Amino acid sequence: MYRYFLQIALISLVSLMVVIINLPAALIDKLGFDPAAIKGALLVMIFIGLLVYRALALVMLTAVVALGANLPAELAELWGINRGILIFILVVMIIIPLYLRWKRDTSLW
């Protein structure tokens, strides 16, 4: 029960922060919020959430890197994205788990 309440409270807090940060700048200043502090707190909460749900974070990271690696060349150049680095990251994300599984399966202990 406590965990369920905590999850609802955190989701509500993140939702409120997202709504506040998307308000016009004049209204944010009028309400007395610091946009940089709200963005920082939101980033920290998202980072902590992704640490708690590591499997989701891995899926999201893979999806973002795959999308970036498959962008059209003109768009990637316009946004300053180096597709070669993203392809390298995808290859590393495949090779490391395969190596660790091979190492575990061939271990004597």
Residue pairs with C-beta under 8 A, 6 or more apart in sequence:
10 45
10 49
13 45
14 42
14 45
14 46
17 38
17 41
17 42
17 45
18 42
20 28
20 31
20 33
20 38
21 28
21 35
21 38
21 39
21 42
23 31
25 35
28 35
50 56
50 57
50 60
51 57
61 93
62 90
62 93
65 86
65 89
65 90
65 93
66 90
68 76
68 81
68 83
68 86
69 83
69 86
69 87
69 90
71 79
71 81
71 83
73 83
76 82
76 83
